Amino acid sequence: MTLEMIREVESEREQALETQDDMASRTIQALRRIRGIGENFAAVLTREVFYRSFENRRQIASYLGLTPTPFQSGGMDRDRRSAGPAMRGPARRSSSSPGFWLRYQQDSSLACWFRERVGNLQGRTRRIAIVAMARKLLIAIWRYATTGIVPEGAQISI
């Protein structure tokens, strides 16, 4: 019964995307062309994040909570860890792990960068690199959604 309800919701969503000709529907369709980005991720990004206008990459990374928070006290001036918990709900759950990109876009420049940087390392270094990759990836996807610039080395279906 649950699977049947899920199929109904998915078919209604698909019909709504096909019949609507608004900017959000076009953005969702464009994002779905990137290999590894599915319907849910494209819809969440479009409706939860890309509905806002961002002037630069720093603004979108900050909005998603993927930038370090500054700590200034007296003579001390440091950046603390990323504000990951401050990320917006569904957008956070969808974008917190860029593993889909490493799996489906293995030859892209971002995936190569991650593999060169991390290699077989585990632990803290890998976690830091995953957050950095999530930031770079979401900025690249934002650029694609707003300007049509395809992330370097990404596979796009036509």
Buried (B, 14 or more C-beta within 10 A) or exposed (E): EEEEEEEEEEEEBEEEBEEEEEEBBBBBBBBBBBBBBEBEBBBBBBBBBBEEEBEEBEBBBBBBBBBEEEEEEEEEEEEEEBBEEBBBEBBBEBBBEBEBBBEBBEEBBBBBBBEEBBEEEEEEEBEBBBBBBBBBBBBBBBBBBEEEEBBEEBBEEE
